[in-house]
């Protein structure tokens, strides 16, 4: 390049300084205007990137930097029935505008075969509407069977809607999806990666997983609709995972959330789109639907988990496929272990995300040093759940990592019944007997530096 052209192209020192200051100002003003609280590591990573590489990082921040989106649905702000004691978790979640616990009939699925049978049962039970939200539908025998069964329900006159994520769309079975649409079902993709439509940051993914029949019954948990999450097939080994089905008002609030996500994805508005709160027979346990993500004013799941760590008196039992928590949850777990709470964390020895396995080393070592039991399962586990004392249990799509807690659209159900809490605790403890203790020895210098560098950007991984 000729020297005079190079001199024209390169900015002067003062021009570069103005670009740096303008980039940082964009970050500060945007964060303050949207009241977006960030993990310290995330904030430092963005600011340092904008200072050192403003020409690269400013476009990236404008494309991916937002963590919250405007709410388009009002919070229900419902009060619990008068005269009933309010659990601390219900009071906390109620302060965020979430619906209170409601009587529900709950069944957990001990394995993939039970989970699949419960899913087929829910599909068959739908009479008017069947809504399915999932991160991905696998291009395998199980994924194609799911779509074939949905198509059969659509041909039978049930209003079927399928919503799956734009990232998960890369592995979707295209031919089976076309057959589903031809059967009369509605299909929408949440935040497609390549679209001209204004949909907000493309890194905000919908990780919610549930199916709802007639706004009264729900199947939910951590399973995507692919073979490895259930019983596997010839090419895919079955993973350990967790799901449940539920009948009651909590399913109605999940239907309300689905309607909101459907409109957000551009699926359109249909008649009687949102649940109106029709009474459901009161029976079983108390359960509370908890959406979490960019469409919530507060970080509902993170606040619930952090508070649970400080409220726990005897035990915290958790299982997750990925453990890269933000600093507040990590510190809450460490402090719980240090004050004598029996903290047990179960993770797979090797997950399906090697990068997540690499960066989890430092937080796992810190947790083990505080006195927690960290156990490694010999098989891939995709289950996500936590039990707090004998007080409550949480199950759903939420991983114990910063992306899941602070960026993804997620959902969970809080269970307040003794039977459900006991079942989940016994299920996790049974699998823990097959696990090996985590090796918490300090790493070498190079690995320690690499872990630290990757942890700075782990919130976007």
C-alpha positions as a Markdown table, in Angstrom:
| # | Residue | x | y | z |
|---|---|---|---|---|
| 1 | Unk | 0.0 | 0.0 | 0.0 |
| 2 | Unk | 1.5 | 3.4 | -0.9 |
| 3 | Unk | 2.6 | 5.5 | 2.0 |
| 4 | Unk | 0.2 | 8.4 | 1.4 |
| 5 | Unk | -2.7 | 6.0 | 1.2 |
| 6 | Unk | -1.6 | 4.3 | 4.4 |
| 7 | Unk | -1.3 | 7.7 | 6.2 |
| 8 | Unk | -4.8 | 8.6 | 5.0 |
| 9 | Unk | -6.3 | 5.3 | 6.2 |
| 10 | Unk | -4.7 | 5.2 | 9.7 |
| 11 | Unk | -6.4 | 7.5 | 12.3 |
| 12 | Unk | -4.4 | 10.0 | 14.2 |
| 13 | Unk | -3.8 | 9.5 | 17.9 |
| 14 | Unk | -6.5 | 12.0 | 18.8 |
| 15 | Unk | -8.9 | 10.4 | 16.4 |
| 16 | Unk | -8.2 | 6.9 | 17.9 |
| 17 | Unk | -8.6 | 8.3 | 21.4 |
| 18 | Unk | -12.0 | 9.7 | 20.4 |
| 19 | Unk | -13.1 | 6.4 | 19.0 |
| 20 | Unk | -12.1 | 4.6 | 22.2 |
| 21 | Unk | -13.9 | 7.1 | 24.4 |
| 22 | Unk | -17.0 | 7.0 | 22.2 |
| 23 | Unk | -17.0 | 3.2 | 22.3 |
| 24 | Unk | -16.8 | 3.1 | 26.1 |
| 25 | Unk | -19.4 | 5.8 | 26.3 |
| 26 | Unk | -21.8 | 3.7 | 24.2 |
| 27 | Unk | -21.3 | 0.8 | 26.6 |
| 28 | Unk | -21.8 | 2.9 | 29.7 |
| 29 | Unk | -24.9 | 4.8 | 28.4 |
| 30 | Unk | -26.5 | 1.6 | 27.0 |
| 31 | Unk | -25.9 | -0.3 | 30.2 |
| 32 | Unk | -27.3 | 2.5 | 32.4 |
| 33 | Unk | -30.2 | 3.2 | 30.2 |
| 34 | Unk | -31.2 | -0.5 | 30.1 |
| 35 | Unk | -30.2 | -1.1 | 33.7 |
| 36 | Unk | -28.4 | -4.2 | 32.7 |
| 37 | Unk | -26.4 | -5.6 | 35.6 |
| 38 | Unk | -23.4 | -7.7 | 34.4 |
| 39 | Unk | -21.1 | -10.1 | 36.1 |
| 40 | Unk | -17.8 | -8.3 | 36.9 |
| 41 | Unk | -15.8 | -10.5 | 34.5 |
| 42 | Unk | -18.2 | -9.7 | 31.6 |
| 43 | Unk | -18.1 | -6.0 | 32.3 |
| 44 | Unk | -14.3 | -6.0 | 32.5 |
| 45 | Unk | -14.1 | -8.0 | 29.3 |
| 46 | Unk | -16.3 | -5.7 | 27.3 |
| 47 | Unk | -14.6 | -2.5 | 28.6 |
| 48 | Unk | -11.1 | -3.8 | 28.0 |
| 49 | Unk | -12.0 | -5.0 | 24.6 |
| 50 | Unk | -13.6 | -1.6 | 23.7 |
| 51 | Unk | -10.4 | 0.2 | 24.9 |
| 52 | Unk | -7.9 | -2.1 | 23.2 |
| 53 | Unk | -9.8 | -3.1 | 20.0 |
| 54 | Unk | -12.6 | -0.5 | 19.6 |
| 55 | Unk | -12.9 | -1.0 | 15.8 |
| 56 | Unk | -13.7 | -4.7 | 16.3 |
| 57 | Unk | -15.4 | -4.7 | 19.6 |
| 58 | Unk | -17.8 | -1.8 | 19.1 |
| 59 | Unk | -19.7 | -3.6 | 16.3 |
| 60 | Unk | -19.6 | -6.8 | 18.3 |
| 61 | Unk | -21.0 | -5.1 | 21.3 |
| 62 | Unk | -23.8 | -3.4 | 19.3 |
| 63 | Unk | -24.7 | -6.8 | 17.8 |
| 64 | Unk | -24.3 | -9.0 | 20.9 |
| 65 | Unk | -23.8 | -6.9 | 23.9 |
| 66 | Unk | -27.4 | -6.5 | 25.1 |
| 67 | Unk | -28.5 | -8.8 | 27.8 |
| 68 | Unk | -32.2 | -7.8 | 28.3 |
| 69 | Unk | -35.0 | -7.1 | 25.8 |
| 70 | Unk | -38.1 | -4.9 | 26.5 |
| 71 | Unk | -41.0 | -6.8 | 28.1 |
| 72 | Unk | -44.1 | -6.9 | 25.9 |
| 73 | Unk | -46.2 | -8.9 | 28.4 |
| 74 | Unk | -47.3 | -7.5 | 31.8 |
| 75 | Unk | -46.3 | -9.3 | 34.9 |
| 76 | Unk | -49.2 | -11.2 | 36.6 |
| 77 | Unk | -48.5 | -9.9 | 40.1 |
| 78 | Unk | -50.8 | -12.5 | 41.6 |
| 79 | Unk | -51.0 | -12.9 | 45.4 |
| 80 | Unk | -51.0 | -16.3 | 47.1 |
| 81 | Unk | -54.2 | -17.6 | 48.6 |
| 82 | Unk | -55.0 | -15.7 | 51.9 |
| 83 | Unk | -54.2 | -17.4 | 55.1 |
| 84 | Unk | -51.5 | -19.7 | 53.7 |
| 85 | Unk | -47.9 | -19.4 | 54.9 |
| 86 | Unk | -45.6 | -18.1 | 52.1 |
| 87 | Unk | -42.3 | -20.0 | 51.4 |
| 88 | Unk | -39.3 | -17.7 | 51.1 |
| 89 | Unk | -38.8 | -18.8 | 47.5 |
| 90 | Unk | -42.4 | -18.1 | 46.6 |
| 91 | Unk | -42.1 | -14.6 | 48.2 |
| 92 | Unk | -38.9 | -13.9 | 46.3 |
| 93 | Unk | -40.3 | -15.0 | 42.9 |
| 94 | Unk | -43.6 | -13.2 | 43.6 |
| 95 | Unk | -41.6 | -10.0 | 44.1 |
| 96 | Unk | -40.4 | -10.5 | 40.5 |
| 97 | Unk | -44.0 | -10.6 | 39.2 |
| 98 | Unk | -44.1 | -14.4 | 38.7 |
| 99 | Unk | -47.3 | -16.4 | 39.4 |
| 100 | Unk | -47.4 | -18.0 | 42.9 |
| 101 | Unk | -47.2 | -21.8 | 43.5 |
| 102 | Unk | -50.3 | -23.7 | 42.6 |
| 103 | Unk | -51.6 | -27.3 | 43.3 |
| 104 | Unk | -50.2 | -29.7 | 40.8 |
| 105 | Unk | -49.9 | -33.4 | 40.1 |
| 106 | Unk | -46.3 | -34.2 | 39.3 |
| 107 | Unk | -44.5 | -37.2 | 37.9 |
| 108 | Unk | -40.7 | -37.5 | 37.4 |
| 109 | Unk | -39.2 | -39.7 | 34.7 |
| 110 | Unk | -36.5 | -41.9 | 36.0 |
| 111 | Unk | -35.0 | -42.6 | 32.6 |
| 112 | Unk | -35.4 | -41.9 | 28.9 |
| 113 | Unk | -37.9 | -44.6 | 28.2 |
| 114 | Unk | -40.3 | -43.2 | 30.9 |
| 115 | Unk | -39.7 | -39.7 | 29.5 |
| 116 | Unk | -40.6 | -40.7 | 26.0 |
| 117 | Unk | -43.7 | -42.6 | 27.1 |
| 118 | Unk | -44.9 | -39.5 | 29.1 |
| 119 | Unk | -44.3 | -37.3 | 26.1 |
| 120 | Unk | -46.3 | -39.5 | 23.8 |
| 121 | Unk | -49.1 | -39.6 | 26.4 |
| 122 | Unk | -49.2 | -35.8 | 26.5 |
| 123 | Unk | -49.4 | -35.6 | 22.7 |
| 124 | Unk | -52.2 | -38.1 | 22.6 |
| 125 | Unk | -54.1 | -36.3 | 25.4 |
| 126 | Unk | -54.3 | -32.9 | 23.6 |
| 127 | Unk | -57.7 | -32.1 | 22.3 |
| 128 | Unk | -57.6 | -28.5 | 21.3 |
| 129 | Unk | -54.0 | -27.2 | 21.5 |
| 130 | Unk | -50.5 | -28.7 | 21.6 |
| 131 | Unk | -47.6 | -26.3 | 22.0 |
| 132 | Unk | -43.9 | -27.5 | 21.9 |
| 133 | Unk | -40.9 | -25.3 | 22.7 |
| 134 | Unk | -37.4 | -26.8 | 22.5 |
| 135 | Unk | -33.9 | -25.8 | 21.7 |
| 136 | Unk | -33.4 | -28.5 | 19.0 |
| 137 | Unk | -35.2 | -31.3 | 17.2 |
| 138 | Unk | -32.7 | -34.0 | 16.2 |
| 139 | Unk | -32.2 | -35.2 | 12.7 |
| 140 | Unk | -32.5 | -38.8 | 13.9 |
| 141 | Unk | -35.1 | -41.5 | 14.5 |
| 142 | Unk | -36.5 | -39.9 | 17.7 |
| 143 | Unk | -36.7 | -36.4 | 16.3 |
| 144 | Unk | -38.5 | -37.6 | 13.2 |
| 145 | Unk | -40.9 | -39.6 | 15.3 |
| 146 | Unk | -41.7 | -36.5 | 17.4 |
| 147 | Unk | -42.5 | -34.6 | 14.3 |
| 148 | Unk | -44.6 | -37.5 | 12.8 |
| 149 | Unk | -46.7 | -37.7 | 16.0 |
| 150 | Unk | -47.2 | -33.9 | 16.0 |
| 151 | Unk | -48.3 | -34.1 | 12.4 |
| 152 | Unk | -50.8 | -36.8 | 13.3 |
| 153 | Unk | -52.3 | -34.7 | 16.0 |
| 154 | Unk | -52.5 | -31.7 | 13.6 |
| 155 | Unk | -54.4 | -33.9 | 11.0 |
| 156 | Unk | -56.7 | -34.9 | 13.9 |
| 157 | Unk | -57.8 | -31.3 | 14.3 |
| 158 | Unk | -55.5 | -30.3 | 17.2 |
| 159 | Unk | -53.9 | -26.8 | 16.8 |
| 160 | Unk | -50.2 | -27.7 | 16.9 |
| 161 | Unk | -47.4 | -25.2 | 17.3 |
| 162 | Unk | -43.7 | -26.0 | 17.3 |
| 163 | Unk | -41.1 | -23.4 | 18.3 |
| 164 | Unk | -37.4 | -24.2 | 18.2 |
| 165 | Unk | -34.2 | -22.1 | 18.4 |
| 166 | Unk | -32.3 | -20.7 | 15.5 |
| 167 | Unk | -29.1 | -22.3 | 16.6 |
| 168 | Unk | -30.8 | -25.7 | 17.0 |
| 169 | Unk | -32.3 | -25.2 | 13.6 |
| 170 | Unk | -28.9 | -26.3 | 12.1 |
| 171 | Unk | -29.6 | -29.9 | 12.9 |
| 172 | Unk | -33.3 | -30.0 | 12.3 |
| 173 | Unk | -34.8 | -32.7 | 10.0 |
| 174 | Unk | -36.0 | -30.5 | 7.1 |
| 175 | Unk | -38.2 | -33.0 | 5.3 |
| 176 | Unk | -40.0 | -34.0 | 8.5 |
| 177 | Unk | -40.6 | -30.3 | 9.3 |
| 178 | Unk | -42.1 | -29.7 | 5.9 |
| 179 | Unk | -44.4 | -32.7 | 6.4 |
| 180 | Unk | -45.4 | -31.2 | 9.8 |
| 181 | Unk | -46.3 | -27.9 | 8.2 |
| 182 | Unk | -48.2 | -29.6 | 5.4 |
| 183 | Unk | -50.3 | -31.4 | 8.1 |
| 184 | Unk | -51.5 | -28.0 | 9.3 |
| 185 | Unk | -49.2 | -27.3 | 12.2 |
| 186 | Unk | -47.5 | -23.9 | 12.7 |
| 187 | Unk | -43.7 | -23.9 | 12.9 |
| 188 | Unk | -41.6 | -20.9 | 14.0 |
| 189 | Unk | -37.8 | -20.5 | 14.5 |
| 190 | Unk | -36.7 | -18.3 | 17.5 |
| 191 | Unk | -34.0 | -15.8 | 16.5 |
| 192 | Unk | -32.8 | -17.3 | 13.2 |
| 193 | Unk | -29.1 | -16.7 | 12.7 |
| 194 | Unk | -29.5 | -15.3 | 9.2 |
| 195 | Unk | -32.5 | -13.0 | 8.8 |
| 196 | Unk | -33.1 | -9.4 | 7.9 |
| 197 | Unk | -35.8 | -9.0 | 10.5 |
| 198 | Unk | -34.9 | -7.0 | 13.6 |
| 199 | Unk | -34.9 | -9.6 | 16.4 |
| 200 | Unk | -32.3 | -8.2 | 18.9 |
| 201 | Unk | -29.0 | -9.8 | 19.7 |
| 202 | Unk | -28.4 | -13.1 | 18.0 |
| 203 | Unk | -26.6 | -14.6 | 21.0 |
| 204 | Unk | -29.7 | -14.6 | 23.1 |
| 205 | Unk | -30.9 | -18.2 | 22.6 |
| 206 | Unk | -34.2 | -19.8 | 23.6 |
| 207 | Unk | -33.1 | -22.8 | 25.7 |
| 208 | Unk | -36.6 | -23.5 | 27.2 |
| 209 | Unk | -37.9 | -27.0 | 26.9 |
| 210 | Unk | -41.5 | -27.9 | 27.4 |
| 211 | Unk | -44.7 | -29.3 | 25.7 |
| 212 | Unk | -48.1 | -28.1 | 26.8 |
| 213 | Unk | -51.5 | -29.8 | 26.1 |
| 214 | Unk | -54.7 | -27.7 | 26.3 |
| 215 | Unk | -53.0 | -25.3 | 28.7 |
| 216 | Unk | -53.5 | -27.7 | 31.7 |
| 217 | Unk | -50.8 | -30.4 | 31.2 |
| 218 | Unk | -47.1 | -29.9 | 30.7 |
| 219 | Unk | -44.1 | -32.1 | 30.0 |
| 220 | Unk | -40.8 | -30.3 | 30.8 |
| 221 | Unk | -37.2 | -30.7 | 31.9 |
| 222 | Unk | -33.7 | -30.6 | 30.3 |
| 223 | Unk | -34.3 | -32.9 | 27.3 |
| 224 | Unk | -34.1 | -31.8 | 23.7 |
| 225 | Unk | -36.1 | -33.8 | 21.3 |
| 226 | Unk | -33.3 | -36.0 | 20.0 |
| 227 | Unk | -32.3 | -39.6 | 20.5 |
| 228 | Unk | -29.3 | -39.1 | 22.9 |
| 229 | Unk | -31.6 | -37.3 | 25.4 |
| 230 | Unk | -33.9 | -40.3 | 25.6 |
| 231 | Unk | -32.9 | -43.9 | 24.8 |
| 232 | Unk | -30.3 | -43.4 | 22.1 |
| 233 | Unk | -30.1 | -45.2 | 18.8 |
| 234 | Unk | -27.6 | -47.1 | 16.7 |
| 235 | Unk | -25.2 | -44.1 | 16.4 |
| 236 | Unk | -25.9 | -42.2 | 19.7 |
| 237 | Unk | -25.5 | -43.4 | 23.2 |
| 238 | Unk | -28.2 | -42.4 | 25.6 |
| 239 | Unk | -27.3 | -39.6 | 28.1 |
| 240 | Unk | -28.4 | -39.3 | 31.6 |
| 241 | Unk | -31.1 | -36.6 | 31.7 |
| 242 | Unk | -34.1 | -35.5 | 33.7 |
| 243 | Unk | -37.7 | -34.5 | 32.9 |
| 244 | Unk | -41.2 | -34.5 | 34.5 |
| 245 | Unk | -44.8 | -34.0 | 33.6 |
| 246 | Unk | -47.3 | -31.8 | 35.5 |
| 247 | Unk | -51.0 | -31.1 | 35.6 |
| 248 | Unk | -52.3 | -27.9 | 37.1 |
| 249 | Unk | -52.1 | -24.2 | 36.9 |
| 250 | Unk | -48.3 | -24.1 | 36.5 |
| 251 | Unk | -49.0 | -25.6 | 33.0 |
| 252 | Unk | -51.2 | -22.6 | 32.3 |
| 253 | Unk | -48.5 | -20.2 | 33.2 |
| 254 | Unk | -46.1 | -22.1 | 30.9 |
| 255 | Unk | -48.7 | -21.8 | 28.2 |
| 256 | Unk | -48.8 | -18.0 | 28.7 |
| 257 | Unk | -45.0 | -17.9 | 28.4 |
| 258 | Unk | -45.1 | -20.0 | 25.2 |
| 259 | Unk | -47.6 | -17.5 | 23.7 |
| 260 | Unk | -45.2 | -14.7 | 24.5 |
| 261 | Unk | -42.3 | -16.5 | 23.0 |
| 262 | Unk | -44.3 | -17.4 | 19.9 |
| 263 | Unk | -45.2 | -13.8 | 19.2 |
| 264 | Unk | -41.5 | -12.8 | 19.8 |
| 265 | Unk | -40.4 | -15.4 | 17.3 |
| 266 | Unk | -42.8 | -13.9 | 14.7 |
| 267 | Unk | -45.2 | -16.8 | 14.9 |
| 268 | Unk | -48.2 | -14.4 | 14.9 |
| 269 | Unk | -51.1 | -14.0 | 17.3 |
| 270 | Unk | -53.9 | -16.5 | 17.4 |
| 271 | Unk | -57.3 | -16.4 | 19.0 |
| 272 | Unk | -57.3 | -17.1 | 22.8 |
| 273 | Unk | -53.5 | -16.9 | 22.7 |
| 274 | Unk | -52.9 | -16.4 | 26.4 |
| 275 | Unk | -54.1 | -18.4 | 29.3 |
| 276 | Unk | -56.9 | -16.7 | 31.2 |
| 277 | Unk | -56.4 | -18.5 | 34.5 |
| 278 | Unk | -59.3 | -21.0 | 34.4 |
| 279 | Unk | -59.5 | -23.0 | 37.6 |
| 280 | Unk | -57.9 | -26.4 | 37.7 |
| 281 | Unk | -58.7 | -29.1 | 40.2 |
| 282 | Unk | -56.5 | -28.6 | 43.3 |
| 283 | Unk | -54.5 | -31.8 | 44.0 |
| 284 | Unk | -51.0 | -33.1 | 44.6 |
| 285 | Unk | -48.1 | -30.8 | 45.5 |
| 286 | Unk | -47.4 | -27.1 | 45.1 |
| 287 | Unk | -45.4 | -26.2 | 42.0 |
| 288 | Unk | -44.3 | -22.9 | 40.6 |
| 289 | Unk | -43.4 | -22.1 | 37.0 |
| 290 | Unk | -40.3 | -19.9 | 36.8 |
| 291 | Unk | -39.3 | -18.3 | 33.4 |
| 292 | Unk | -35.8 | -16.8 | 33.3 |
| 293 | Unk | -34.0 | -14.8 | 30.7 |
| 294 | Unk | -33.7 | -11.6 | 28.7 |
| 295 | Unk | -37.5 | -11.1 | 28.7 |
| 296 | Unk | -37.6 | -10.9 | 32.5 |
| 297 | Unk | -36.9 | -7.7 | 34.3 |
| 298 | Unk | -34.8 | -9.6 | 37.0 |
| 299 | Unk | -32.5 | -12.5 | 36.7 |
| 300 | Unk | -35.0 | -14.8 | 38.3 |
| 301 | Unk | -33.2 | -18.1 | 38.3 |
| 302 | Unk | -29.9 | -16.7 | 39.4 |
| 303 | Unk | -31.5 | -14.8 | 42.3 |
| 304 | Unk | -33.4 | -17.9 | 43.3 |
| 305 | Unk | -30.2 | -20.1 | 43.3 |
| 306 | Unk | -28.1 | -17.5 | 45.1 |
| 307 | Unk | -30.7 | -17.0 | 47.8 |
| 308 | Unk | -31.1 | -20.8 | 48.1 |
| 309 | Unk | -27.4 | -21.1 | 48.9 |
| 310 | Unk | -27.7 | -18.5 | 51.7 |
| 311 | Unk | -31.0 | -20.1 | 53.0 |
| 312 | Unk | -29.7 | -23.7 | 53.1 |
| 313 | Unk | -29.1 | -25.1 | 56.5 |
| 314 | Unk | -28.2 | -28.7 | 55.9 |
| 315 | Unk | -27.7 | -29.6 | 52.3 |
| 316 | Unk | -27.4 | -28.4 | 48.7 |
| 317 | Unk | -27.5 | -31.2 | 46.2 |
| 318 | Unk | -27.1 | -30.2 | 42.5 |
| 319 | Unk | -26.5 | -31.8 | 39.2 |
| 320 | Unk | -25.6 | -30.0 | 36.0 |
| 321 | Unk | -23.8 | -30.8 | 32.7 |
| 322 | Unk | -21.8 | -27.6 | 32.7 |
| 323 | Unk | -20.4 | -25.6 | 35.7 |
| 324 | Unk | -19.1 | -22.2 | 34.8 |
| 325 | Unk | -21.1 | -20.0 | 37.2 |
| 326 | Unk | -21.0 | -16.2 | 37.6 |
| 327 | Unk | -19.0 | -14.9 | 40.6 |
| 328 | Unk | -22.1 | -14.3 | 42.8 |
| 329 | Unk | -23.4 | -17.9 | 42.5 |
| 330 | Unk | -19.9 | -19.3 | 42.9 |
| 331 | Unk | -19.3 | -17.3 | 46.0 |
| 332 | Unk | -22.7 | -18.2 | 47.5 |
| 333 | Unk | -21.9 | -21.9 | 47.0 |
| 334 | Unk | -18.4 | -21.5 | 48.6 |
| 335 | Unk | -19.8 | -19.7 | 51.6 |
| 336 | Unk | -22.5 | -22.3 | 52.0 |
| 337 | Unk | -19.9 | -25.0 | 52.1 |
| 338 | Unk | -17.7 | -23.0 | 54.5 |
| 339 | Unk | -20.5 | -22.6 | 57.0 |
| 340 | Unk | -21.1 | -26.3 | 57.2 |
| 341 | Unk | -23.8 | -26.9 | 54.6 |
| 342 | Unk | -23.3 | -30.3 | 52.8 |
| 343 | Unk | -22.7 | -29.1 | 49.3 |
| 344 | Unk | -22.7 | -31.8 | 46.6 |
| 345 | Unk | -22.2 | -31.0 | 43.0 |
| 346 | Unk | -22.5 | -33.7 | 40.3 |
| 347 | Unk | -21.1 | -33.2 | 36.8 |
| 348 | Unk | -20.1 | -35.5 | 33.9 |
| 349 | Unk | -16.4 | -36.3 | 33.8 |
| 350 | Unk | -16.6 | -35.4 | 30.1 |
| 351 | Unk | -19.5 | -33.4 | 28.7 |
| 352 | Unk | -20.4 | -32.8 | 25.0 |
| 353 | Unk | -18.7 | -29.3 | 25.3 |
| 354 | Unk | -14.9 | -29.7 | 25.8 |
| 355 | Unk | -14.4 | -26.0 | 26.2 |
| 356 | Unk | -16.9 | -25.9 | 29.1 |
| 357 | Unk | -15.1 | -28.9 | 30.6 |
| 358 | Unk | -11.8 | -26.9 | 30.4 |
| 359 | Unk | -12.9 | -23.7 | 31.9 |
| 360 | Unk | -14.8 | -25.3 | 34.8 |
| 361 | Unk | -11.5 | -26.4 | 36.4 |
| 362 | Unk | -11.0 | -23.2 | 38.4 |
| 363 | Unk | -14.5 | -22.9 | 39.9 |
| 364 | Unk | -14.6 | -26.6 | 40.7 |
| 365 | Unk | -11.2 | -26.4 | 42.5 |
| 366 | Unk | -12.4 | -23.4 | 44.5 |
| 367 | Unk | -15.6 | -25.2 | 45.5 |
| 368 | Unk | -13.7 | -28.4 | 46.5 |
| 369 | Unk | -11.2 | -26.3 | 48.6 |
| 370 | Unk | -14.2 | -24.9 | 50.5 |
| 371 | Unk | -15.3 | -28.3 | 51.6 |
| 372 | Unk | -17.9 | -29.2 | 48.9 |
| 373 | Unk | -18.1 | -32.7 | 47.4 |
| 374 | Unk | -17.5 | -32.5 | 43.6 |
| 375 | Unk | -18.4 | -35.8 | 41.8 |
| 376 | Unk | -17.7 | -36.8 | 38.2 |
| 377 | Unk | -20.1 | -39.1 | 36.5 |
| 378 | Unk | -18.6 | -41.7 | 34.1 |
| 379 | Unk | -21.2 | -40.9 | 31.4 |
| 380 | Unk | -22.6 | -37.8 | 29.8 |
| 381 | Unk | -25.2 | -36.2 | 32.0 |
| 382 | Unk | -27.5 | -33.5 | 30.7 |
| 383 | Unk | -29.7 | -33.3 | 33.8 |
| 384 | Unk | -30.2 | -30.0 | 35.6 |
| 385 | Unk | -31.7 | -30.0 | 39.2 |
| 386 | Unk | -31.1 | -28.7 | 42.7 |
| 387 | Unk | -32.4 | -29.8 | 46.1 |
| 388 | Unk | -32.2 | -27.4 | 49.1 |
| 389 | Unk | -32.5 | -29.1 | 52.5 |
| 390 | Unk | -36.0 | -30.6 | 52.6 |
| 391 | Unk | -37.5 | -27.3 | 51.7 |
| 392 | Unk | -37.6 | -27.2 | 47.9 |
| 393 | Unk | -36.4 | -28.7 | 44.7 |
| 394 | Unk | -35.8 | -27.1 | 41.3 |
| 395 | Unk | -35.8 | -28.8 | 37.9 |
| 396 | Unk | -35.9 | -27.6 | 34.3 |
| 397 | Unk | -33.6 | -26.3 | 31.5 |
| 398 | Unk | -31.3 | -24.2 | 33.6 |
| 399 | Unk | -27.5 | -25.1 | 33.7 |
| 400 | Unk | -25.3 | -23.8 | 36.4 |
| 401 | Unk | -23.3 | -21.6 | 34.1 |
| 402 | Unk | -23.3 | -17.8 | 33.4 |
| 403 | Unk | -24.8 | -18.1 | 29.9 |
| 404 | Unk | -27.8 | -20.2 | 31.1 |
| 405 | Unk | -28.4 | -17.9 | 34.1 |
| 406 | Unk | -27.7 | -14.5 | 32.5 |
| 407 | Unk | -28.2 | -14.7 | 28.7 |
| 408 | Unk | -30.4 | -17.6 | 27.7 |
| 409 | Unk | -34.2 | -17.8 | 27.7 |
| 410 | Unk | -34.7 | -20.6 | 30.3 |
| 411 | Unk | -37.5 | -22.1 | 32.5 |
| 412 | Unk | -37.8 | -24.2 | 35.5 |
| 413 | Unk | -40.3 | -25.5 | 38.0 |
| 414 | Unk | -39.9 | -25.1 | 41.8 |
| 415 | Unk | -41.3 | -28.0 | 43.7 |
| 416 | Unk | -42.4 | -27.5 | 47.3 |
| 417 | Unk | -43.8 | -31.0 | 48.1 |
| 418 | Unk | -41.9 | -33.5 | 50.3 |
| 419 | Unk | -42.5 | -36.4 | 47.9 |
| 420 | Unk | -41.0 | -34.5 | 44.9 |
| 421 | Unk | -38.0 | -33.2 | 46.9 |
| 422 | Unk | -37.3 | -36.7 | 48.2 |
| 423 | Unk | -37.6 | -38.2 | 44.8 |
| 424 | Unk | -35.1 | -35.8 | 43.2 |
| 425 | Unk | -32.7 | -36.1 | 46.1 |
| 426 | Unk | -32.7 | -39.9 | 46.0 |
| 427 | Unk | -32.4 | -39.9 | 42.2 |
| 428 | Unk | -29.3 | -37.7 | 42.3 |
| 429 | Unk | -27.8 | -39.7 | 45.2 |
| 430 | Unk | -28.3 | -42.9 | 43.4 |
| 431 | Unk | -26.3 | -41.7 | 40.4 |
| 432 | Unk | -23.7 | -40.1 | 42.8 |
| 433 | Unk | -22.7 | -43.6 | 44.0 |
| 434 | Unk | -21.4 | -44.3 | 40.5 |
| 435 | Unk | -19.3 | -41.1 | 40.4 |
| 436 | Unk | -15.6 | -40.4 | 41.2 |
| 437 | Unk | -14.3 | -37.5 | 43.3 |
| 438 | Unk | -12.9 | -34.6 | 41.3 |
| 439 | Unk | -9.1 | -34.2 | 41.3 |
| 440 | Unk | -8.7 | -30.7 | 42.9 |
| 441 | Unk | -4.9 | -30.5 | 42.6 |
| 442 | Unk | -3.6 | -27.1 | 41.4 |
| 443 | Unk | -2.9 | -27.0 | 37.6 |
| 444 | Unk | 0.3 | -25.9 | 35.9 |
| 445 | Unk | 1.0 | -22.3 | 35.1 |
| 446 | Unk | 0.0 | -22.5 | 31.4 |
| 447 | Unk | -3.4 | -24.2 | 32.2 |
| 448 | Unk | -4.1 | -21.7 | 35.0 |
| 449 | Unk | -3.5 | -18.8 | 32.7 |
| 450 | Unk | -5.6 | -20.3 | 29.9 |
| 451 | Unk | -8.5 | -21.0 | 32.3 |
| 452 | Unk | -8.4 | -17.4 | 33.5 |
| 453 | Unk | -8.4 | -16.0 | 30.0 |
| 454 | Unk | -11.3 | -18.2 | 28.9 |
| 455 | Unk | -13.3 | -17.5 | 32.1 |
| 456 | Unk | -13.2 | -13.8 | 31.1 |
| 457 | Unk | -15.3 | -14.6 | 28.0 |
| 458 | Unk | -17.2 | -17.7 | 29.3 |
| 459 | Unk | -20.4 | -15.7 | 29.6 |
| 460 | Unk | -20.6 | -15.6 | 25.8 |
| 461 | Unk | -19.5 | -19.2 | 25.2 |
